[in-house]
Amino acid sequence: MCFLATVHHSPTMSQSRTQGNPRPKTWSAMLLLLGLAMCWHRCEGQVLVQAPMPAADGSQTASALETSQPAATTAGAPAAITLQEAIDRASRYYAQYRAAVTNAELAKQDRLQARASLLPSLSYTQQYLNTQGNGVIPTGRFVTNDGVHVYRAWGVFHQDMPAGFFTLAPYRRAEAADAFAQAQAEIARRGLTVTVTTLYYNVIVAQRENVSAQQNLDSATEFLTTTKELEKGGEIPHADVVKAQLQFDQEKIALQEAQLAMARAHLALAVLLSPVLDENFTTIDDLDNPPALPSVDQVDTLAEHANPYVRSAMAALKQANVDVSIARAGFFPTFTIDADYGIEANAFALHSRVAAFPEKGVLPNLGYFLTAGMNIPIWNWGSTESKLRQAKYRRQQAQVELSQAQREALSNLSAYYNEAKVARSELATLQQDKNLASDSLRLTKLQYKAGDAIELEVLSAQTALSSAKNALDMGEARYRVALATLQTMTGEF
């Protein structure tokens, strides 16, 4: 930005220096010229950028769509990432997938804790009991103690045996819950693969459509120039020029929309790949090399052993069965065992005199005692019976869900495979259509220049080529997404 300095003449200063005689007007003019020169010097090194406006003849095209980059975008050359690299990045930052992984880790720890609950625990406790004495008997005022001072130091061996202890029901339930969580995490991982694959190839398709839109605009510019030259020679009417101008305007708008769609697709993928929305990356266009589709027998074999949906439903049914066993065990007694080894004496020592029997001399303090308990349920107002009925209802629902999961697995496997098969078979046709549309446009342009075709035929050929290119790009991306969706039922192949 250039600022123009204005020089003001002060009569007071002139009069103080010249005793009332003002400076000549030529001196003020010199100062004004000096200010203009300084302003020109400052503006000389600045580059003023202005978006070019398209002329009536279409000689100038619209400038590329500019989008402001987020502050989190890193500097440097963008890194080219493959689809697998994008999936690996998204697996670290995608919240829904991380939630499933976290649940799987929590279930694993629950299984470890359930196994530990079946094993005995060992602890150490130490106490000092200071009893108020009465000055008559050495045991003090409390009959539970054998002296005024009592020291306890025990190693405690404890074992709980709840109702399902002998059938290992708590551990088997935690094991089933762990298997269920692992299956859910695998479902989330395969779903993440489909999501990233879709967004990854959306970016590539948007890039291709942007290139196609730029080519269409260049072709429209060339066609507009050609029509104007033919109009000058009197070979075509002015109406053809108007139609060419309209096509040029439409292709210019289409280019801007394609650039906007490309920016949106890039942002949508960047959300999954970085915790700071780093857009400094590029995708690798490999749509022209589609992977092979396995046979039906191979897909059936993979789905039979690697279907996480059926595995999840089976784990849920196993968990429901164990819940019934645990609820039924509520009618049976529970047991506890405590084995304590250490000292409980009037002195903190291995040998000492017993305050109640000092005449017995020094006696050993170290020893053990064993406590065994049994709790038999008799009546709890039908609570145990109600819990058993609840567990049976959950088991019935789990059986229904497993049956439905098996049917849906067969249905989805067939549907996903047919989708991939059809998408794969259409690629050759779409490629052929693109080649034919390209040849048709080239020949139509030659016929138009020779006067054997009208402008509508040229416009129609250009539209057909653009549609054929976009259809091929979408078809190639559709096949990749169809493969990723099929692998949700079979695993990677």
Secondary structure, 3 states (H helix, E strand, C coil): CCCCCCCCCCHHHHHHHHCCCCCCHHHHHHHHHHHHHHHHHHHHCCCCCCCCCCCCCCCCCCCCCCCCCCCCCCCCCCEEECHHHHHHHHHHHCHHHHHHHHHHHHHHHHHHHHHHHCCCEEEEEEEEEECCCCCCCCCCCCCCCCCCEEEEEEEEEEEEECCCCCCCHHHHHHHHHHHHHHHHHHHHHHHHHHHHHHHHHHHHHHHHHHHHHHHHHHHHHHHHHHHHHHHHCCCCCHHHHHHHHHHHHHHHHHHHHHHHHHHHHHHHHHHHHCCCCCCCEEECCCCCCCCCCCCHHHHHHHHHHCCHHHHHHHHHHHHHHHHHHHHHHHHCCEEEEEEEEEEEECCCCCEEEECCEEEEEEEECCEEEEEEEEECCCCCCCHHHHHHHHHHHHHHHHHHHHHHHHHHHHHHHHHHHHHHHHHHHHHHHHHHHHHHHHHHHHHHHHHHHCCCCCHHHHHHHHHHHHHHHHHHHHHHHHHHHHHHHHHHHHCCC
